[in-house]
Structure formats: C-alpha cells, structure tokens
Amino acid sequence: MSHSDAFPYAGVLASLDAGDFAGLAAELVDTLQKREALHALLKAAEAVHRAAVGTTQVADALRRDQKFVRPGPPSPHLVRLRQQQAAARQATNQARQAFIVAADAWIRVFGFAVPPKIRLESYAEGWLRELADMIEAKPPG
C-alpha cells in the first residue's frame, strides 16, 4: 500500500481501539454508546477505503493488461482479472452499505441532524474529515 492508499483516519481509529481518548473532544467519547458508534463509523469507513483501494488496483491491472489483448477469446489471466474486478466492486458496494448503516446509527446516537439534500454518507464523510483536521490542529500535550 502506498502512502496515498493509507486510511486517513487510522490514527483516530487506533486511539479508539487502544481506549485512548486523549486526542478526542470529550463530547465525542463521554458515553459508551458514542464511543461504540464512532468506532463502528470509523471501522466502516476503513472497510470502504480498503475496498476502494482494491477496486482501483484491480481496475489498473485490467486496464494495463487489456492493452495487449489479441483478438479471440480472452486469456485465463484476463478472465481472472475480470472476476477479481467484479468481486472488488461487490466488496465496495457491501462496504458502502455497511458504512451507511453505521452512519445512520452514529447520527442517531450523537443526535445530529443531516441537512436536507445532503446524503447521509456525505455528511458522515465530511464530519470525519473535520474530526481529523481538528485532531491534527490540536497541539500535543
């Protein structure tokens, strides 16, 4: 995995996994329900990220290898890549669905109101970016 393929909220997720809430605002982790909802949202976001990276990698390999295809039936290698691409797309769709479920639970636990005409997943993704920015901007100590 290259640096650009790294999960952007890995630090926050690792802190929650370790039970270290020092870098997070108290109102985000003051109850078990909030900690669990935030953790589930981050785990689901990580799964979406992993699936998207996998889909991109398979698509890149397929694009690269299809340049040199000869006329006739596809090679076993290309068939395998197409099967991997289909599986990667399915994994991405399942991860997105799990993210929406986690985001819905997170919204309810935190009592947020999603603005009209904004998709739930877009709202959650934006909130996660703001959370990461807040944590990065916070001085250590």
Disulfide bonds with the S-S distance in Angstrom:
none
